[in-house]
Amino acid sequence: MAKTSELEPIVEPVVEAVAVSRTWVWYSSLLQILRFSIVGILNTSIDVLTLNILVLLFPIHNANLLLIYNSIAYIFGALNSFLLNKYWTFKRKHTVTGGELLRFAIINVIGILCNDAIIWSAAQLLHTMIPNTMIWANAAKLCAVLGTAFVTYLGMRLWVFAGKHYKEAIEVK
């Protein structure tokens, strides 16, 4: 049977490796959240710019029509989101799979529904308070963006870009 003193050199490196691994996972996760936030800002910019172009070209002050504009704008941001999140945020280098596209589509349908529900509610509440169409549409959109960001991050992180490829992204090199 081995003496305690013989086991100590083995135990210390293992404990140290676990500490380094946990630190790496936290660091990697924080960088991933930062990258997701940057991509989110770009997606939101595309989304809001598209919404504003639509409102500018076809002025409305109707929450139901705003839903249509919002859905169109959201789709433009989502297309950008897929490419940047797949290859940069979550560092998935494998080719696009049908399952990945399906999961992404499902999360974005949930995202659009969540975004539309929030923008419609906010538009209804703000309709009488904000007479300017652009300010009204953007105030409602801001509420929707804030309400949807968390849902889409969790969906992307835990379902769309997770699975067998997740371990590759957090491996300690």
CYANA upper distance limits for C-alpha pairs under 8 A (distance plus 0.5 A):
  2 ALA  CA      6 GLU  CA      6.84
  2 ALA  CA      7 LEU  CA      7.72
  3 LYS  CA      7 LEU  CA      7.32
  4 THR  CA      8 GLU  CA      6.98
  5 SER  CA      9 PRO  CA      8.31
  6 GLU  CA     10 ILE  CA      8.43
  7 LEU  CA     11 VAL  CA      6.82
  8 GLU  CA     12 GLU  CA      6.76
  9 PRO  CA     13 PRO  CA      7.57
 10 ILE  CA     14 VAL  CA      7.24
 11 VAL  CA     15 VAL  CA      6.77
 12 GLU  CA     16 GLU  CA      6.66
 13 PRO  CA     17 ALA  CA      6.49
 14 VAL  CA     18 VAL  CA      6.73
 15 VAL  CA     19 ALA  CA      6.80
 16 GLU  CA     20 VAL  CA      6.70
 17 ALA  CA     21 SER  CA      6.48
 18 VAL  CA     22 ARG  CA      6.62
 19 ALA  CA     23 THR  CA      6.63
 20 VAL  CA     24 TRP  CA      6.52
 21 SER  CA     25 VAL  CA      6.66
 21 SER  CA    172 VAL  CA      6.96
 22 ARG  CA     26 TRP  CA      6.74
 23 THR  CA     27 TYR  CA      6.56
 24 TRP  CA     28 SER  CA      6.31
 24 TRP  CA    170 ILE  CA      8.28
 24 TRP  CA    172 VAL  CA      7.55
 25 VAL  CA     29 SER  CA      6.44
 25 VAL  CA    170 ILE  CA      6.70
 26 TRP  CA     30 LEU  CA      6.63
 27 TYR  CA     31 LEU  CA      6.72
 28 SER  CA     32 GLN  CA      6.61
 28 SER  CA    170 ILE  CA      7.38
 29 SER  CA     33 ILE  CA      6.69
 30 LEU  CA     34 LEU  CA      6.68
 31 LEU  CA     35 ARG  CA      6.61
 32 GLN  CA     36 PHE  CA      6.52
 32 GLN  CA     89 THR  CA      6.16
 32 GLN  CA     90 PHE  CA      7.24
 33 ILE  CA     37 SER  CA      6.56
 33 ILE  CA     89 THR  CA      8.44
 34 LEU  CA     38 ILE  CA      6.79
 35 ARG  CA     39 VAL  CA      6.67
 35 ARG  CA     88 TRP  CA      7.99
 35 ARG  CA     89 THR  CA      5.70
 36 PHE  CA     40 GLY  CA      6.38
 36 PHE  CA     85 ASN  CA      7.29
 36 PHE  CA     89 THR  CA      6.13
 36 PHE  CA    153 TYR  CA      8.07
 37 SER  CA     41 ILE  CA      6.61
 38 ILE  CA     42 LEU  CA      6.88
 39 VAL  CA     43 ASN  CA      6.52
 39 VAL  CA     81 SER  CA      7.22
 39 VAL  CA     84 LEU  CA      7.12
 39 VAL  CA     85 ASN  CA      7.49
 39 VAL  CA     89 THR  CA      8.26
 40 GLY  CA     44 THR  CA      6.36
 40 GLY  CA     81 SER  CA      7.89
 40 GLY  CA    149 ALA  CA      8.31
 41 ILE  CA     45 SER  CA      6.53
 42 LEU  CA     46 ILE  CA      6.80
 42 LEU  CA     77 GLY  CA      8.45
 43 ASN  CA     47 ASP  CA      6.55
 43 ASN  CA     76 PHE  CA      8.47
 43 ASN  CA     77 GLY  CA      4.93
 43 ASN  CA     78 ALA  CA      7.41
 43 ASN  CA     80 ASN  CA      6.86
 43 ASN  CA     81 SER  CA      6.63
 44 THR  CA     48 VAL  CA      6.35
 44 THR  CA     77 GLY  CA      6.89
 44 THR  CA    145 VAL  CA      7.95
 45 SER  CA     49 LEU  CA      6.32
 45 SER  CA     77 GLY  CA      8.40
 46 ILE  CA     50 THR  CA      6.53
 46 ILE  CA     73 ALA  CA      7.98
 46 ILE  CA     76 PHE  CA      7.27
 46 ILE  CA     77 GLY  CA      5.96
 47 ASP  CA     51 LEU  CA      6.67
 47 ASP  CA     70 ASN  CA      8.42
 47 ASP  CA     73 ALA  CA      5.16
 47 ASP  CA     74 TYR  CA      5.81
 47 ASP  CA     75 ILE  CA      8.27
 47 ASP  CA     76 PHE  CA      6.79
 47 ASP  CA     77 GLY  CA      5.52
 48 VAL  CA     52 ASN  CA      6.51
 48 VAL  CA     73 ALA  CA      7.44
 48 VAL  CA    138 ASN  CA      8.10
 48 VAL  CA    141 LYS  CA      8.06
 49 LEU  CA     53 ILE  CA      6.63
 49 LEU  CA     73 ALA  CA      8.44
 50 THR  CA     54 LEU  CA      6.75
 50 THR  CA     72 ILE  CA      8.44
 50 THR  CA     73 ALA  CA      5.64
 50 THR  CA     76 PHE  CA      8.24
 51 LEU  CA     55 VAL  CA      6.68
 51 LEU  CA     69 TYR  CA      6.46
 51 LEU  CA     70 ASN  CA      6.56
 51 LEU  CA     72 ILE  CA      8.30
 51 LEU  CA     73 ALA  CA      5.85
 52 ASN  CA     56 LEU  CA      6.36
 52 ASN  CA    134 MET  CA      7.61
 52 ASN  CA    138 ASN  CA      8.37
 53 ILE  CA     57 LEU  CA      6.48
 54 LEU  CA     58 PHE  CA      6.22
 54 LEU  CA     59 PRO  CA      8.07
 54 LEU  CA     69 TYR  CA      7.04
 55 VAL  CA     59 PRO  CA      5.27
 55 VAL  CA     60 ILE  CA      6.99
 55 VAL  CA     69 TYR  CA      8.17
 55 VAL  CA    133 THR  CA      8.26
 55 VAL  CA    134 MET  CA      7.51
 55 VAL  CA    137 ALA  CA      8.48
 56 LEU  CA    134 MET  CA      8.18
 59 PRO  CA    133 THR  CA      7.74
 60 ILE  CA     65 LEU  CA      7.64
 60 ILE  CA     66 LEU  CA      7.87
 60 ILE  CA    133 THR  CA      7.33
 61 HIS  CA     66 LEU  CA      8.19
 61 HIS  CA    127 HIS  CA      8.15
 61 HIS  CA    133 THR  CA      6.45
 62 ASN  CA     66 LEU  CA      6.71
 63 ALA  CA     67 LEU  CA      6.88
 63 ALA  CA    120 TRP  CA      6.11
 63 ALA  CA    123 ALA  CA      6.18
 63 ALA  CA    124 GLN  CA      6.90
 64 ASN  CA     68 ILE  CA      7.53
 64 ASN  CA    120 TRP  CA      7.62
 65 LEU  CA     69 TYR  CA      7.02
 66 LEU  CA     70 ASN  CA      6.39
 66 LEU  CA    120 TRP  CA      8.09
 66 LEU  CA    137 ALA  CA      7.96
 67 LEU  CA     71 SER  CA      6.57
 67 LEU  CA    116 ASP  CA      6.33
 67 LEU  CA    119 ILE  CA      7.82
 67 LEU  CA    120 TRP  CA      7.12
 68 ILE  CA     72 ILE  CA      6.87
 69 TYR  CA     73 ALA  CA      6.68
 70 ASN  CA     74 TYR  CA      6.44
 70 ASN  CA    116 ASP  CA      7.46
 71 SER  CA     75 ILE  CA      6.76
 71 SER  CA    112 ILE  CA      6.88
 71 SER  CA    116 ASP  CA      7.62
 72 ILE  CA     76 PHE  CA      7.25
 73 ALA  CA     77 GLY  CA      7.12
 74 TYR  CA     78 ALA  CA      6.59
 74 TYR  CA    112 ILE  CA      7.25
 75 ILE  CA     79 LEU  CA      6.76
 76 PHE  CA     80 ASN  CA      7.23
 77 GLY  CA     81 SER  CA      6.58
 78 ALA  CA     82 PHE  CA      6.74
 78 ALA  CA    108 ASN  CA      7.55
 79 LEU  CA     83 LEU  CA      7.45
 80 ASN  CA     84 LEU  CA      6.81
 81 SER  CA     85 ASN  CA      6.14
 82 PHE  CA     86 LYS  CA      6.32
 82 PHE  CA    104 PHE  CA      7.95
 83 LEU  CA     87 TYR  CA      6.67
 83 LEU  CA     88 TRP  CA      8.48
 84 LEU  CA     88 TRP  CA      5.82
 84 LEU  CA     89 THR  CA      7.05
 85 ASN  CA     89 THR  CA      5.00
 85 ASN  CA     90 PHE  CA      6.31
 85 ASN  CA     91 LYS  CA      8.16
 86 LYS  CA     90 PHE  CA      5.97
 86 LYS  CA     91 LYS  CA      6.55
 86 LYS  CA     92 ARG  CA      5.94
 86 LYS  CA     93 LYS  CA      8.36
 86 LYS  CA    161 PHE  CA      7.42
 87 TYR  CA     91 LYS  CA      5.20
 87 TYR  CA     92 ARG  CA      5.74
 87 TYR  CA     93 LYS  CA      6.69
 88 TRP  CA     92 ARG  CA      8.14
 90 PHE  CA    157 ARG  CA      8.21
 90 PHE  CA    161 PHE  CA      7.25
 90 PHE  CA    169 ALA  CA      7.75
 91 LYS  CA    169 ALA  CA      7.12
 92 ARG  CA    161 PHE  CA      7.88
 92 ARG  CA    165 HIS  CA      7.47
 92 ARG  CA    169 ALA  CA      8.23
 96 VAL  CA    100 GLU  CA      7.16
 96 VAL  CA    101 LEU  CA      7.68
 97 THR  CA    101 LEU  CA      6.85
 98 GLY  CA    102 LEU  CA      6.59
 99 GLY  CA    103 ARG  CA      6.56
100 GLU  CA    104 PHE  CA      6.55
100 GLU  CA    160 VAL  CA      6.35
100 GLU  CA    161 PHE  CA      7.62
101 LEU  CA    105 ALA  CA      6.51
102 LEU  CA    106 ILE  CA      6.66
103 ARG  CA    107 ILE  CA      6.68
103 ARG  CA    159 TRP  CA      7.64
103 ARG  CA    160 VAL  CA      5.71
104 PHE  CA    108 ASN  CA      6.60
104 PHE  CA    156 MET  CA      7.78
104 PHE  CA    160 VAL  CA      6.08
105 ALA  CA    109 VAL  CA      6.56
106 ILE  CA    110 ILE  CA      6.75
107 ILE  CA    111 GLY  CA      6.49
107 ILE  CA    152 THR  CA      7.17
107 ILE  CA    155 GLY  CA      6.54
107 ILE  CA    156 MET  CA      7.87
107 ILE  CA    160 VAL  CA      8.24
108 ASN  CA    112 ILE  CA      6.40
108 ASN  CA    152 THR  CA      7.92
109 VAL  CA    113 LEU  CA      6.60
110 ILE  CA    114 CYS  CA      6.53
111 GLY  CA    115 ASN  CA      6.35
111 GLY  CA    148 THR  CA      6.72
111 GLY  CA    151 VAL  CA      7.62
111 GLY  CA    152 THR  CA      6.71
112 ILE  CA    116 ASP  CA      6.27
113 LEU  CA    117 ALA  CA      6.49
114 CYS  CA    118 ILE  CA      6.72
114 CYS  CA    144 ALA  CA      8.20
114 CYS  CA    147 GLY  CA      8.24
114 CYS  CA    148 THR  CA      6.76
115 ASN  CA    119 ILE  CA      6.51
115 ASN  CA    144 ALA  CA      5.43
115 ASN  CA    145 VAL  CA      7.26
115 ASN  CA    147 GLY  CA      7.71
115 ASN  CA    148 THR  CA      6.31
116 ASP  CA    120 TRP  CA      6.35
116 ASP  CA    144 ALA  CA      7.76
117 ALA  CA    121 SER  CA      6.65
117 ALA  CA    144 ALA  CA      8.45
118 ILE  CA    122 ALA  CA      6.48
118 ILE  CA    140 ALA  CA      8.24
118 ILE  CA    143 CYS  CA      7.27
118 ILE  CA    144 ALA  CA      5.48
118 ILE  CA    147 GLY  CA      7.70
119 ILE  CA    123 ALA  CA      6.28
119 ILE  CA    140 ALA  CA      5.55
119 ILE  CA    141 LYS  CA      6.18
119 ILE  CA    143 CYS  CA      7.19
119 ILE  CA    144 ALA  CA      5.59
120 TRP  CA    124 GLN  CA      6.61
120 TRP  CA    140 ALA  CA      8.08
121 SER  CA    125 LEU  CA      6.78
122 ALA  CA    126 LEU  CA      6.43
122 ALA  CA    139 ALA  CA      8.39
122 ALA  CA    140 ALA  CA      5.46
122 ALA  CA    143 CYS  CA      7.38
122 ALA  CA    144 ALA  CA      8.41
123 ALA  CA    127 HIS  CA      6.09
123 ALA  CA    136 TRP  CA      7.49
123 ALA  CA    137 ALA  CA      7.53
123 ALA  CA    140 ALA  CA      5.75
125 LEU  CA    129 MET  CA      8.27
126 LEU  CA    130 ILE  CA      6.37
126 LEU  CA    136 TRP  CA      7.13
126 LEU  CA    140 ALA  CA      7.89
127 HIS  CA    131 PRO  CA      7.44
127 HIS  CA    136 TRP  CA      7.35
130 ILE  CA    135 ILE  CA      7.49
130 ILE  CA    136 TRP  CA      5.93
131 PRO  CA    136 TRP  CA      7.44
132 ASN  CA    136 TRP  CA      6.47
133 THR  CA    137 ALA  CA      6.52
134 MET  CA    138 ASN  CA      6.58
135 ILE  CA    139 ALA  CA      6.42
136 TRP  CA    140 ALA  CA      6.76
137 ALA  CA    141 LYS  CA      6.58
138 ASN  CA    142 LEU  CA      6.53
139 ALA  CA    143 CYS  CA      7.07
140 ALA  CA    144 ALA  CA      6.93
141 LYS  CA    145 VAL  CA      6.59
142 LEU  CA    146 LEU  CA      6.75
143 CYS  CA    147 GLY  CA      6.71
144 ALA  CA    148 THR  CA      6.56
145 VAL  CA    149 ALA  CA      6.54
146 LEU  CA    150 PHE  CA      8.25
147 GLY  CA    151 VAL  CA      8.25
148 THR  CA    152 THR  CA      6.80
149 ALA  CA    153 TYR  CA      6.65
150 PHE  CA    154 LEU  CA      6.77
151 VAL  CA    155 GLY  CA      6.70
152 THR  CA    156 MET  CA      6.52
153 TYR  CA    157 ARG  CA      6.39
154 LEU  CA    158 LEU  CA      6.15
154 LEU  CA    159 TRP  CA      8.18
155 GLY  CA    159 TRP  CA      5.87
155 GLY  CA    160 VAL  CA      6.84
156 MET  CA    160 VAL  CA      5.13
156 MET  CA    161 PHE  CA      6.23
156 MET  CA    162 ALA  CA      8.18
157 ARG  CA    161 PHE  CA      6.33
157 ARG  CA    162 ALA  CA      6.69
158 LEU  CA    162 ALA  CA      5.93
159 TRP  CA    163 GLY  CA      7.85
161 PHE  CA    165 HIS  CA      8.09
161 PHE  CA    166 TYR  CA      7.66
162 ALA  CA    166 TYR  CA      5.48
163 GLY  CA    167 LYS  CA      8.34
164 LYS  CA    168 GLU  CA      8.31
165 HIS  CA    169 ALA  CA      7.48
166 TYR  CA    170 ILE  CA      7.38
167 LYS  CA    171 GLU  CA      6.56
